[in-house]
Amino acid sequence: LDEVIATGILTSTKTPNQRTGFFPTPERLAVDLADRLVITARDFVLEPSAGTGALVKEILARGAACLAVEYDAVRAHLITGTPHSCDCALRVHTGDFMEVTRDSIQAAEGRLPNITLMNPPFLKVGLGDHIDHVRHAFELLTPSGRLGAVMPASVKFRQDKRHAAFRTWVYAHAGVIEDLPEDAFKESGTGAQTVFVMVSK
């Protein structure tokens, strides 16, 4: 039931991607989201749920450095083939994003990301779901960082304590929850209704 509420869809036979809540970001939408965050060559961007690299491609196209995290080893390997300007522009980490820490990023990269652009899993994968991933990604940013995340539209209307607390948190950080087009993920094989959440430190 929680899955149906989160995604707005019911499927009788699920693909492996649907079972993990993975819906790749269509190219046109990836361009739009990267534009909304005004990513430039001066930025170090975290993509915590990198999938097959759709958002990573747009981050690198703007000249920014990118740390991509992907739970699935096969998809993580595909990201390494994403075109980028130099070998140091892209780092790919395979594993559960919820286990990534500020210290581990600082030790590996010598700095923390100032932007996060993400399309987290809509269902629980490993240690967390979309709300857990967004809250954790925000904690990994620099003090002046900003975050943009695709999320299921249910974060706007679910009335349980967890979702109500999430909305309160978003608005406390000068955040907005904007509707994405109804067919935003049609080419990814889902009619799930989505929003784009933006918050700033």
GROMACS elastic network, one bead per residue, 0.5 to 0.9 nm:
[ bonds ]
;  ai    aj funct       b0    kb
    1     4     6  0.51831   500
    1     5     6  0.62984   500
    1     6     6  0.86152   500
    2     5     6  0.51665   500
    2     6     6  0.60774   500
    2     7     6  0.86315   500
    2   123     6  0.87017   500
    3     6     6  0.51088   500
    3     7     6  0.60792   500
    3     8     6  0.79031   500
    3     9     6  0.81521   500
    3    10     6  0.82908   500
    3    21     6  0.88416   500
    3   122     6  0.81121   500
    3   123     6  0.66879   500
    4     7     6  0.53978   500
    4     8     6  0.51826   500
    4     9     6  0.54413   500
    4    10     6  0.58417   500
    4    11     6  0.89786   500
    5     8     6  0.53398   500
    5     9     6  0.77558   500
    5   152     6  0.89711   500
    5   154     6  0.66611   500
    5   158     6  0.85322   500
    6     9     6  0.83407   500
    6   122     6  0.68502   500
    6   123     6  0.77659   500
    6   151     6  0.89773   500
    6   152     6  0.58009   500
    6   153     6  0.73449   500
    6   154     6  0.54606   500
    6   155     6  0.79000   500
    6   192     6  0.84484   500
    6   193     6  0.89678   500
    7    10     6  0.82327   500
    7    21     6  0.86225   500
    7   122     6  0.70708   500
    7   123     6  0.86356   500
    7   152     6  0.59230   500
    7   153     6  0.77188   500
    7   154     6  0.75374   500
    7   190     6  0.88734   500
    7   191     6  0.83110   500
    7   192     6  0.50136   500
    7   193     6  0.67647   500
    7   194     6  0.82127   500
    8   152     6  0.82297   500
    8   153     6  0.83330   500
    8   154     6  0.80316   500
    8   191     6  0.77185   500
    8   192     6  0.54228   500
    8   193     6  0.65807   500
    9   190     6  0.78796   500
    9   191     6  0.69592   500
    9   192     6  0.61532   500
    9   193     6  0.88731   500
   11    14     6  0.62061   500
   11    18     6  0.88835   500
   14    17     6  0.77960   500
   14    18     6  0.56176   500
   14    19     6  0.61163   500
   15    18     6  0.51956   500
   15    19     6  0.63530   500
   15    20     6  0.89644   500
   16    19     6  0.51431   500
   16    20     6  0.66514   500
   16    21     6  0.88024   500
   16    22     6  0.85208   500
   17    20     6  0.54025   500
   17    21     6  0.61731   500
   17    23     6  0.69075   500
   18    22     6  0.58661   500
   18    23     6  0.72779   500
   18   190     6  0.89988   500
   19    22     6  0.76767   500
   19   123     6  0.81254   500
   20    23     6  0.89597   500
   20   121     6  0.68356   500
   20   122     6  0.79160   500
   20   123     6  0.62824   500
   20   124     6  0.72470   500
   20   125     6  0.62053   500
   21   120     6  0.84267   500
   21   124     6  0.76676   500
   21   125     6  0.78951   500
   22    51     6  0.74269   500
   22   119     6  0.87552   500
   22   120     6  0.78959   500
   22   121     6  0.54739   500
   22   122     6  0.72132   500
   22   123     6  0.83577   500
   23    26     6  0.89353   500
   23    51     6  0.83939   500
   23   119     6  0.83369   500
   23   121     6  0.77426   500
   23   122     6  0.85715   500
   23   185     6  0.74450   500
   23   188     6  0.59969   500
   23   189     6  0.76824   500
   23   190     6  0.74867   500
   24    50     6  0.88665   500
   24    51     6  0.65599   500
   24    52     6  0.72069   500
   24    53     6  0.84777   500
   24    54     6  0.71580   500
   24   119     6  0.80418   500
   24   185     6  0.79272   500
   24   188     6  0.60132   500
   25    28     6  0.84228   500
   25    29     6  0.65807   500
   25    30     6  0.60774   500
   25    51     6  0.86728   500
   25    53     6  0.87176   500
   25    54     6  0.59808   500
   25    55     6  0.70908   500
   25   119     6  0.72495   500
   25   184     6  0.85582   500
   25   185     6  0.69683   500
   25   188     6  0.72448   500
   26    29     6  0.54010   500
   26    30     6  0.61553   500
   26    31     6  0.88483   500
   26    54     6  0.71497   500
   26    55     6  0.89715   500
   26   184     6  0.75838   500
   26   185     6  0.65487   500
   26   186     6  0.85441   500
   26   187     6  0.67959   500
   26   188     6  0.67095   500
   27    30     6  0.50111   500
   27    31     6  0.63436   500
   27    32     6  0.87620   500
   27    54     6  0.64244   500
   27    55     6  0.80900   500
   27    58     6  0.85525   500
   28    31     6  0.53406   500
   28    32     6  0.64818   500
   28    33     6  0.89050   500
   28   184     6  0.89032   500
   29    32     6  0.50275   500
   29    33     6  0.61777   500
   29    34     6  0.86004   500
   29   184     6  0.69226   500
   29   185     6  0.84753   500
   30    33     6  0.52469   500
   30    34     6  0.61760   500
   30    35     6  0.85447   500
   30    54     6  0.65196   500
   30    55     6  0.54727   500
   30    56     6  0.89320   500
   30    57     6  0.86189   500
   30    58     6  0.66256   500
   31    34     6  0.53078   500
   31    35     6  0.61731   500
   31    36     6  0.87385   500
   31    55     6  0.78984   500
   31    58     6  0.61484   500
   31    59     6  0.89402   500
   32    35     6  0.51111   500
   32    36     6  0.62821   500
   32    37     6  0.89928   500
   33    36     6  0.50433   500
   33    37     6  0.66188   500
   33    38     6  0.88356   500
   33    55     6  0.84569   500
   33   117     6  0.79020   500
   33   148     6  0.77587   500
   33   149     6  0.87582   500
   33   150     6  0.88406   500
   33   196     6  0.82496   500
   34    37     6  0.53996   500
   34    38     6  0.64361   500
   34    39     6  0.62361   500
   34    55     6  0.75777   500
   34    58     6  0.64994   500
   34    59     6  0.67454   500
   34    62     6  0.87434   500
   34   117     6  0.73895   500
   34   148     6  0.87884   500
   35    38     6  0.50052   500
   35    39     6  0.67134   500
   36    39     6  0.81346   500
   36   148     6  0.84389   500
   37   115     6  0.80442   500
   37   116     6  0.89500   500
   37   117     6  0.79521   500
   37   146     6  0.80259   500
   37   147     6  0.78774   500
   37   148     6  0.69821   500
   37   198     6  0.85232   500
   39    42     6  0.81030   500
   39    43     6  0.65509   500
   39    44     6  0.89829   500
   39    45     6  0.82489   500
   39    59     6  0.69407   500
   39    62     6  0.65093   500
   39    63     6  0.84521   500
   39    64     6  0.70593   500
   39   115     6  0.79923   500
   40    43     6  0.57115   500
   40    44     6  0.89735   500
   40    59     6  0.83250   500
   40    62     6  0.55321   500
   40    63     6  0.62748   500
   40    64     6  0.58064   500
   41    44     6  0.82847   500
   41    60     6  0.85042   500
   41    62     6  0.59632   500
   41    65     6  0.74423   500
   42    63     6  0.77408   500
   42    64     6  0.61761   500
   42    65     6  0.81495   500
   43    63     6  0.82414   500
   43    64     6  0.51264   500
   43    65     6  0.64508   500
   43    66     6  0.84624   500
   43   113     6  0.76184   500
   43   114     6  0.65343   500
   43   115     6  0.70464   500
   44    64     6  0.58957   500
   44    66     6  0.57595   500
   44    67     6  0.76905   500
   44   111     6  0.85561   500
   44   112     6  0.75578   500
   44   114     6  0.58594   500
   44   115     6  0.65128   500
   44   116     6  0.86277   500
   45    56     6  0.89386   500
   45    59     6  0.72831   500
   45    64     6  0.68559   500
   45    65     6  0.61262   500
   45    67     6  0.63219   500
   45    68     6  0.84537   500
   45   112     6  0.88645   500
   45   113     6  0.53194   500
   45   114     6  0.63539   500
   45   116     6  0.54473   500
   45   117     6  0.70729   500
   46    56     6  0.89612   500
   46    65     6  0.86870   500
   46    66     6  0.57886   500
   46    68     6  0.60954   500
   46    69     6  0.79743   500
   46   112     6  0.88384   500
   46   113     6  0.58861   500
   46   114     6  0.80295   500
   46   115     6  0.62962   500
   46   117     6  0.64456   500
   46   118     6  0.79096   500
   46   137     6  0.80972   500
   46   140     6  0.89431   500
   46   141     6  0.85580   500
   47    50     6  0.55631   500
   47    53     6  0.89591   500
   47    55     6  0.74590   500
   47    56     6  0.68753   500
   47    59     6  0.89605   500
   47    66     6  0.71194   500
   47    67     6  0.61668   500
   47    69     6  0.62503   500
   47    70     6  0.86167   500
   47   115     6  0.88636   500
   47   116     6  0.59662   500
   47   117     6  0.54777   500
   47   118     6  0.53474   500
   47   119     6  0.82083   500
   47   137     6  0.89204   500
   48    67     6  0.78441   500
   48    68     6  0.58166   500
   48    70     6  0.66905   500
   48    97     6  0.61478   500
   48   116     6  0.77726   500
   48   117     6  0.78891   500
   48   118     6  0.61902   500
   48   119     6  0.81194   500
   48   120     6  0.73336   500
   48   133     6  0.77969   500
   48   134     6  0.89860   500
   48   137     6  0.72319   500
   49    68     6  0.73054   500
   49    69     6  0.57514   500
   49    70     6  0.53338   500
   49    71     6  0.74113   500
   49    97     6  0.74748   500
   49   118     6  0.61507   500
   49   119     6  0.61418   500
   49   120     6  0.51984   500
   49   121     6  0.71460   500
   49   133     6  0.85091   500
   50    53     6  0.53757   500
   50    54     6  0.75320   500
   50    55     6  0.70734   500
   50    56     6  0.69008   500
   50    68     6  0.56968   500
   50    69     6  0.57569   500
   50    70     6  0.52588   500
   50    71     6  0.85031   500
   50    75     6  0.82657   500
   50    76     6  0.76101   500
   50    79     6  0.78018   500
   50    92     6  0.89233   500
   50   118     6  0.73352   500
   50   119     6  0.75572   500
   50   120     6  0.82037   500
   51    54     6  0.75373   500
   51    55     6  0.87695   500
   51    69     6  0.84154   500
   51    70     6  0.60522   500
   51    71     6  0.81634   500
   51    72     6  0.77892   500
   51    75     6  0.57892   500
   51    76     6  0.69687   500
   51    78     6  0.87245   500
   51    79     6  0.77713   500
   51   119     6  0.85911   500
   52    55     6  0.86952   500
   52    56     6  0.85626   500
   52    70     6  0.85504   500
   52    74     6  0.88717   500
   52    75     6  0.51921   500
   52    76     6  0.68208   500
   52    77     6  0.84606   500
   52    78     6  0.59673   500
   52    79     6  0.55471   500
   52    82     6  0.89189   500
   53    57     6  0.59996   500
   53    58     6  0.87792   500
   53    68     6  0.82389   500
   53    75     6  0.82353   500
   53    76     6  0.82798   500
   53    78     6  0.75587   500
   53    79     6  0.51279   500
   53    80     6  0.85772   500
   53    81     6  0.89796   500
   53    82     6  0.68650   500
   54    57     6  0.53798   500
   54    58     6  0.68811   500
   54    79     6  0.87402   500
   54    82     6  0.88117   500
   55    58     6  0.52255   500
   55    59     6  0.62369   500
   55    60     6  0.87060   500
   55   117     6  0.73794   500
   55   118     6  0.74648   500
   55   119     6  0.83222   500
   56    59     6  0.50320   500
   56    60     6  0.61683   500
   56    61     6  0.84584   500
   56    66     6  0.70428   500
   56    67     6  0.86177   500
   56    68     6  0.71403   500
   56    79     6  0.79088   500
   56    82     6  0.75739   500
   56    90     6  0.85253   500
   56   117     6  0.87794   500
   57    60     6  0.53232   500
   57    61     6  0.60581   500
   57    62     6  0.88839   500
   57    79     6  0.88135   500
   57    82     6  0.61948   500
   57    83     6  0.69131   500
   57    84     6  0.76868   500
   58    62     6  0.65680   500
   59    62     6  0.55545   500
   59    63     6  0.70475   500
   59    64     6  0.59149   500
   59    65     6  0.75463   500
   59    66     6  0.69200   500
   59   117     6  0.85085   500
   60    63     6  0.50972   500
   60    64     6  0.53264   500
   60    65     6  0.65257   500
   60    66     6  0.69408   500
   60    82     6  0.86533   500
   60    83     6  0.76857   500
   60    84     6  0.56794   500
   60    85     6  0.73341   500
   60    89     6  0.73007   500
   60    90     6  0.77935   500
   61    64     6  0.75143   500
   61    83     6  0.82350   500
   61    84     6  0.70716   500
   61    85     6  0.81319   500
   63    84     6  0.81304   500
   63    85     6  0.71353   500
   63    89     6  0.81080   500
   64    89     6  0.70665   500
   64    90     6  0.89688   500
   65    88     6  0.75933   500
   65    90     6  0.60046   500
   65    91     6  0.83904   500
   66    89     6  0.61016   500
   66    91     6  0.63851   500
   66    92     6  0.83954   500
   66   113     6  0.84388   500
   67    89     6  0.84157   500
   67    90     6  0.60273   500
   67    92     6  0.59927   500
   67    93     6  0.74942   500
   67   105     6  0.88895   500
   67   109     6  0.88652   500
   67   113     6  0.82066   500
   68    76     6  0.84063   500
   68    79     6  0.82194   500
   68    90     6  0.73958   500
   68    91     6  0.61425   500
   68    93     6  0.61347   500
   68    94     6  0.84870   500
   69    76     6  0.75800   500
   69    91     6  0.85216   500
   69    92     6  0.58503   500
   69    94     6  0.58321   500
   69    95     6  0.69072   500
   69    96     6  0.78640   500
   69    97     6  0.63162   500
   69   100     6  0.88039   500
   70    73     6  0.71760   500
   70    75     6  0.70746   500
   70    76     6  0.54278   500
   70    79     6  0.89184   500
   70    92     6  0.76349   500
   70    93     6  0.64739   500
   70    94     6  0.51351   500
   70    95     6  0.60232   500
   70    96     6  0.72141   500
   70    97     6  0.72449   500
   71    75     6  0.81285   500
   71    76     6  0.74202   500
   71    93     6  0.85204   500
   71    94     6  0.56690   500
   71    96     6  0.51960   500
   71    97     6  0.70631   500
   71   125     6  0.81196   500
   71   126     6  0.80319   500
   72    75     6  0.55024   500
   72    76     6  0.61212   500
   72    77     6  0.87593   500
   72    94     6  0.69620   500
   72    95     6  0.72148   500
   72    96     6  0.87651   500
   73    77     6  0.61998   500
   73    78     6  0.87952   500
   73    94     6  0.60633   500
   73    95     6  0.77450   500
   74    77     6  0.52560   500
   74    78     6  0.66123   500
   75    78     6  0.50873   500
   75    79     6  0.65624   500
   76    79     6  0.52441   500
   76    80     6  0.69627   500
   76    92     6  0.69073   500
   76    93     6  0.75025   500
   76    94     6  0.61226   500
   77    80     6  0.55189   500
   77    81     6  0.75814   500
   77    92     6  0.83850   500
   77    94     6  0.85854   500
   78    81     6  0.57184   500
   78    82     6  0.75002   500
   79    82     6  0.53568   500
   79    92     6  0.73586   500
   80    83     6  0.84478   500
   80    90     6  0.79288   500
   80    91     6  0.81201   500
   80    92     6  0.68666   500
   81    84     6  0.87363   500
   82    90     6  0.86782   500
   83    86     6  0.89053   500
   84    87     6  0.74095   500
   84    89     6  0.66113   500
   84    90     6  0.72026   500
   85    88     6  0.84234   500
   85    89     6  0.66244   500
   85    90     6  0.89362   500
   86    89     6  0.54746   500
   86    90     6  0.79036   500
   87    90     6  0.65321   500
   87    91     6  0.84870   500
   88    91     6  0.72286   500
   93    97     6  0.88123   500
   94    97     6  0.84695   500
   95    98     6  0.87450   500
   95    99     6  0.78458   500
   95   100     6  0.84277   500
   96    99     6  0.56505   500
   96   100     6  0.72872   500
   96   125     6  0.81392   500
   96   126     6  0.61849   500
   96   127     6  0.71745   500
   96   128     6  0.87695   500
   97   100     6  0.52744   500
   97   101     6  0.86970   500
   97   126     6  0.85372   500
   97   127     6  0.83340   500
   97   128     6  0.85845   500
   97   133     6  0.74298   500
   97   136     6  0.85850   500
   97   137     6  0.86093   500
   98   101     6  0.79525   500
   98   126     6  0.80249   500
   98   127     6  0.61756   500
   98   128     6  0.67308   500
   98   132     6  0.79121   500
   98   133     6  0.67836   500
   98   136     6  0.68848   500
   98   137     6  0.85831   500
   99   127     6  0.81972   500
  100   103     6  0.84447   500
  100   104     6  0.65541   500
  100   105     6  0.74277   500
  100   136     6  0.89691   500
  100   140     6  0.87405   500
  101   104     6  0.51718   500
  101   105     6  0.63919   500
  101   106     6  0.85781   500
  101   136     6  0.89388   500
  101   139     6  0.89799   500
  101   140     6  0.69973   500
  102   105     6  0.53037   500
  102   106     6  0.60689   500
  102   107     6  0.85385   500
  102   112     6  0.71519   500
  102   139     6  0.79716   500
  102   140     6  0.53936   500
  102   141     6  0.82399   500
  103   106     6  0.50358   500
  103   107     6  0.59694   500
  103   108     6  0.85333   500
  104   107     6  0.51623   500
  104   108     6  0.61734   500
  104   109     6  0.84273   500
  105   108     6  0.52059   500
  105   109     6  0.57070   500
  105   110     6  0.73128   500
  105   111     6  0.70289   500
  105   112     6  0.64018   500
  105   113     6  0.85710   500
  105   140     6  0.84254   500
  106   109     6  0.53435   500
  106   112     6  0.58916   500
  107   110     6  0.56592   500
  107   111     6  0.78940   500
  108   111     6  0.82648   500
  109   112     6  0.74069   500
  111   142     6  0.85795   500
  112   140     6  0.69069   500
  112   141     6  0.60438   500
  112   142     6  0.57953   500
  113   116     6  0.71015   500
  113   140     6  0.71700   500
  113   141     6  0.52487   500
  113   142     6  0.61140   500
  113   145     6  0.74120   500
  114   140     6  0.87908   500
  114   141     6  0.53971   500
  114   142     6  0.51656   500
  114   143     6  0.79856   500
  114   144     6  0.68688   500
  114   146     6  0.64859   500
  114   147     6  0.84610   500
  115   138     6  0.89892   500
  115   141     6  0.67929   500
  115   142     6  0.82225   500
  115   145     6  0.55092   500
  115   146     6  0.50728   500
  115   147     6  0.56394   500
  115   148     6  0.80723   500
  116   137     6  0.70088   500
  116   138     6  0.76355   500
  116   141     6  0.75331   500
  116   145     6  0.80246   500
  116   146     6  0.65482   500
  116   148     6  0.61783   500
  116   149     6  0.78848   500
  117   146     6  0.88556   500
  117   147     6  0.60541   500
  117   149     6  0.59255   500
  117   150     6  0.85043   500
  118   134     6  0.81869   500
  118   137     6  0.89891   500
  118   147     6  0.81063   500
  118   148     6  0.64057   500
  118   150     6  0.63867   500
  119   122     6  0.85382   500
  119   130     6  0.83262   500
  119   148     6  0.87038   500
  119   149     6  0.56520   500
  119   151     6  0.69283   500
  120   123     6  0.87102   500
  120   129     6  0.74497   500
  120   130     6  0.52341   500
  120   131     6  0.85171   500
  120   133     6  0.66096   500
  120   134     6  0.75988   500
  120   149     6  0.73113   500
  120   150     6  0.69416   500
  120   151     6  0.71646   500
  121   124     6  0.68851   500
  121   125     6  0.68316   500
  121   128     6  0.87411   500
  121   129     6  0.61203   500
  121   130     6  0.55614   500
  121   133     6  0.83701   500
  121   151     6  0.84937   500
  122   125     6  0.86270   500
  122   129     6  0.61476   500
  122   130     6  0.52509   500
  122   131     6  0.85714   500
  122   151     6  0.69749   500
  122   152     6  0.66201   500
  123   128     6  0.81224   500
  123   129     6  0.52407   500
  123   130     6  0.67901   500
  124   127     6  0.70526   500
  124   128     6  0.51148   500
  124   130     6  0.73648   500
  124   132     6  0.89575   500
  125   128     6  0.57168   500
  125   129     6  0.60844   500
  125   130     6  0.89973   500
  126   129     6  0.81778   500
  127   132     6  0.84034   500
  128   131     6  0.77149   500
  128   132     6  0.52417   500
  128   133     6  0.63324   500
  129   132     6  0.53122   500
  129   133     6  0.60894   500
  129   134     6  0.86986   500
  130   133     6  0.51285   500
  130   134     6  0.61884   500
  130   135     6  0.86658   500
  130   149     6  0.89892   500
  130   150     6  0.88560   500
  130   151     6  0.67803   500
  130   152     6  0.83641   500
  131   134     6  0.52702   500
  131   135     6  0.62210   500
  131   136     6  0.85362   500
  131   151     6  0.83117   500
  131   155     6  0.86153   500
  131   162     6  0.88828   500
  131   163     6  0.83438   500
  131   166     6  0.74610   500
  132   135     6  0.53369   500
  132   136     6  0.60671   500
  132   137     6  0.85130   500
  133   136     6  0.51606   500
  133   137     6  0.59596   500
  133   138     6  0.85523   500
  134   137     6  0.51380   500
  134   138     6  0.62133   500
  134   139     6  0.88353   500
  134   147     6  0.83251   500
  134   148     6  0.87702   500
  134   149     6  0.70693   500
  135   138     6  0.52791   500
  135   139     6  0.66309   500
  135   166     6  0.86409   500
  136   139     6  0.52423   500
  136   140     6  0.67136   500
  137   140     6  0.52569   500
  137   141     6  0.69025   500
  137   147     6  0.79807   500
  138   141     6  0.55576   500
  138   142     6  0.88376   500
  138   145     6  0.80447   500
  138   146     6  0.76954   500
  138   147     6  0.66562   500
  138   199     6  0.83769   500
  138   200     6  0.84807   500
  138   201     6  0.80622   500
  139   142     6  0.82883   500
  141   144     6  0.76681   500
  141   145     6  0.53193   500
  141   146     6  0.74068   500
  141   147     6  0.83497   500
  141   201     6  0.81636   500
  142   146     6  0.84968   500
  142   201     6  0.80414   500
  143   146     6  0.89917   500
  143   201     6  0.59271   500
  144   200     6  0.71981   500
  144   201     6  0.52234   500
  145   199     6  0.88306   500
  145   200     6  0.60372   500
  145   201     6  0.54746   500
  146   198     6  0.73712   500
  146   199     6  0.58214   500
  146   201     6  0.61370   500
  147   197     6  0.79137   500
  147   198     6  0.55417   500
  147   199     6  0.53840   500
  147   200     6  0.63054   500
  147   201     6  0.86408   500
  148   196     6  0.66879   500
  148   197     6  0.55487   500
  148   199     6  0.67370   500
  148   200     6  0.89838   500
  149   195     6  0.81956   500
  149   196     6  0.55288   500
  149   197     6  0.51355   500
  149   198     6  0.65540   500
  149   199     6  0.89744   500
  150   180     6  0.86337   500
  150   194     6  0.66498   500
  150   195     6  0.57699   500
  150   197     6  0.63888   500
  151   154     6  0.81404   500
  151   155     6  0.72527   500
  151   193     6  0.87187   500
  151   194     6  0.55841   500
  151   195     6  0.53808   500
  151   196     6  0.62153   500
  151   197     6  0.70423   500
  152   155     6  0.62530   500
  152   156     6  0.84896   500
  152   192     6  0.71732   500
  152   193     6  0.60841   500
  152   195     6  0.61063   500
  152   196     6  0.87042   500
  153   156     6  0.57944   500
  153   157     6  0.76299   500
  153   179     6  0.74661   500
  153   180     6  0.87908   500
  153   192     6  0.81680   500
  153   193     6  0.54548   500
  153   195     6  0.53038   500
  153   196     6  0.87581   500
  154   157     6  0.54375   500
  154   158     6  0.57233   500
  154   163     6  0.85637   500
  154   193     6  0.82082   500
  154   194     6  0.80588   500
  154   195     6  0.87655   500
  155   158     6  0.59994   500
  155   159     6  0.89519   500
  155   163     6  0.59966   500
  155   164     6  0.82447   500
  155   166     6  0.78107   500
  155   167     6  0.74028   500
  155   177     6  0.88027   500
  155   195     6  0.83833   500
  156   159     6  0.88335   500
  156   163     6  0.79806   500
  156   164     6  0.86117   500
  156   167     6  0.73538   500
  156   177     6  0.75037   500
  156   195     6  0.84272   500
  157   163     6  0.80379   500
  157   164     6  0.83917   500
  158   161     6  0.87437   500
  158   162     6  0.87832   500
  158   163     6  0.59598   500
  158   164     6  0.72166   500
  159   162     6  0.81301   500
  159   163     6  0.63497   500
  159   164     6  0.58933   500
  160   163     6  0.56828   500
  160   164     6  0.61860   500
  160   165     6  0.85898   500
  161   164     6  0.50990   500
  161   165     6  0.59236   500
  161   166     6  0.84944   500
  162   165     6  0.51927   500
  162   166     6  0.62437   500
  162   167     6  0.88955   500
  163   167     6  0.63649   500
  163   168     6  0.86675   500
  164   167     6  0.52855   500
  164   168     6  0.63279   500
  164   169     6  0.86830   500
  165   168     6  0.50469   500
  165   169     6  0.61428   500
  165   170     6  0.86869   500
  166   169     6  0.50089   500
  166   170     6  0.62344   500
  166   171     6  0.87978   500
  167   170     6  0.50304   500
  167   171     6  0.63116   500
  167   172     6  0.85098   500
  167   175     6  0.89512   500
  167   177     6  0.86582   500
  168   171     6  0.53735   500
  168   172     6  0.60889   500
  168   173     6  0.88169   500
  169   172     6  0.50499   500
  169   173     6  0.64902   500
  169   175     6  0.83190   500
  170   173     6  0.54120   500
  170   174     6  0.68539   500
  170   176     6  0.68932   500
  170   177     6  0.81073   500
  170   197     6  0.79119   500
  170   198     6  0.78159   500
  170   199     6  0.62056   500
  170   200     6  0.89070   500
  171   174     6  0.52518   500
  171   176     6  0.67329   500
  171   177     6  0.88952   500
  171   199     6  0.79445   500
  172   175     6  0.69816   500
  172   199     6  0.88169   500
  173   176     6  0.89637   500
  173   199     6  0.56417   500
  173   200     6  0.56853   500
  173   201     6  0.63708   500
  174   198     6  0.83655   500
  174   199     6  0.59999   500
  174   200     6  0.62805   500
  174   201     6  0.82918   500
  175   197     6  0.71064   500
  175   198     6  0.53023   500
  175   200     6  0.66952   500
  176   196     6  0.80340   500
  176   197     6  0.57673   500
  176   198     6  0.54368   500
  176   199     6  0.67752   500
  177   195     6  0.63403   500
  177   196     6  0.57610   500
  177   198     6  0.66919   500
  178   194     6  0.88119   500
  178   195     6  0.53409   500
  178   196     6  0.51719   500
  178   197     6  0.64163   500
  178   198     6  0.83714   500
  179   182     6  0.83433   500
  179   193     6  0.83701   500
  179   194     6  0.64598   500
  179   196     6  0.63807   500
  179   197     6  0.88991   500
  180   183     6  0.83294   500
  180   184     6  0.64991   500
  180   193     6  0.76071   500
  180   194     6  0.56397   500
  180   196     6  0.64619   500
  181   184     6  0.50412   500
  181   185     6  0.86003   500
  181   193     6  0.79471   500
  181   194     6  0.77016   500
  181   195     6  0.84353   500
  182   185     6  0.79497   500
  182   186     6  0.83953   500
  182   191     6  0.73726   500
  182   192     6  0.78968   500
  182   193     6  0.58620   500
  182   194     6  0.74708   500
  183   186     6  0.50277   500
  183   187     6  0.82118   500
  183   190     6  0.85183   500
  183   191     6  0.64762   500
  183   192     6  0.82664   500
  183   193     6  0.78461   500
  184   187     6  0.78871   500
  184   188     6  0.86992   500
  184   190     6  0.89822   500
  184   191     6  0.80511   500
  184   192     6  0.85396   500
  184   193     6  0.79482   500
  184   194     6  0.76914   500
  185   188     6  0.51412   500
  185   189     6  0.67696   500
  185   190     6  0.58107   500
  185   191     6  0.63865   500
  185   192     6  0.70951   500
  185   193     6  0.82523   500
  185   194     6  0.84403   500
  186   189     6  0.53566   500
  186   190     6  0.53215   500
  186   191     6  0.57195   500
  186   192     6  0.83052   500
  187   190     6  0.74291   500
  188   191     6  0.87412   500
  190   193     6  0.87809   500
